[in-house]
Amino acid sequence: MDTVMPVVDAVNAYVIGTVRREITERRAERATGMDKRQWQASFGPYLERTFATGRFPALSTVIRDGAHLDADQTFRTGPDFLLDGIQARISS
């Protein structure tokens, strides 16, 4: 039980976090009238100014070059990382 309960809690937290993220995005779409792509386009100039300072190179790389998964892709991919970490922890 000392191993099982933290695993259940971690998976539960992942699911709840993913659902909350999607709810927040949908509420934002309704409130602003902009879909995700439109919001990103409106936010782009701010990010460009921020990245031009050179203070956030890692964030700049992630935003410009990273994979941008939709909610379904994120939900399907995330558990693999979570469960791999749990397996590594239990195995050690």
N, C-alpha and C positions, 0 to 999 in steps of 0.2 A: 504494500500500500504506500510506503514511503516513496517509491519510485513511480507508481501508477498515477497518483493524484497530481503531482506537478506536471506530468505529461498531459493529462486530461485538461488541467488548467491552461497550459500553454496552447493546446489546440483550440480550446474554447476561446481564449483571448484572441487568437488569430482570426477565427470566424467572426467574432463580435466586431473586431477592428475593421475587417473587410466590409462587413455589412454597414457599419457606421460611415465608412468612407463613401460608399456608394450612395447612401441616404443624403449625406452632406453635399455630394456633387449634384444630385438631382434637385435638392432644395435650392442650390445656387443657380442652377439652370432656370428654374421657375422664377426665382426672385429677380434675376438679371435679364432674362429673356435671351441669354446667350448660351449656346451649346459649348462643349469643352473646347472645340477647335476655335471658335470665335473668342472665347475667353483667353486662350493661349495667345492668339494673335494680338489682342489688346494689351496683354501683359508683356509682349515681346520687347517693345522699346525700353521698358524699365530694366528688363534682364540684360539687354545689350549694354545699357549705361553701366549697370552693376559689374558686368564681366569686363568692361573696358578698363576698370580700375586695376585689374590684375590681382585683386585681393582674394578671389575665389576660384582658383584654377581648377580644382577638383569638381566643384559644382558646375562650372562652365562646361567641362568635358562631359559630365553626366547628362546635362541638359541638351547639349549639341549632338553628342555622339552615342548616347546610351539608348537602349531599347525602351520604347515607350509603349508598354503593354496596356491593353484596355482592361476593364474590371474583370472580365471573364478570364483572360489570359493570366492576370495577376493572381486571381483566386486559384487557378489550376497549377500555377508554378510555385507559389509560396509554400504550400505544404511540403513539397520536396525538400526545400531548404530547412524548414522547421524540423521535419522528421529525420533528415540526415544529421542535424545537430543533436537531436535527442538520442539517436542511435550511437553517435560518437561519445556522448556523455555516459550512456549506459555501458558501453563497451569498455570504457577506461577504468 
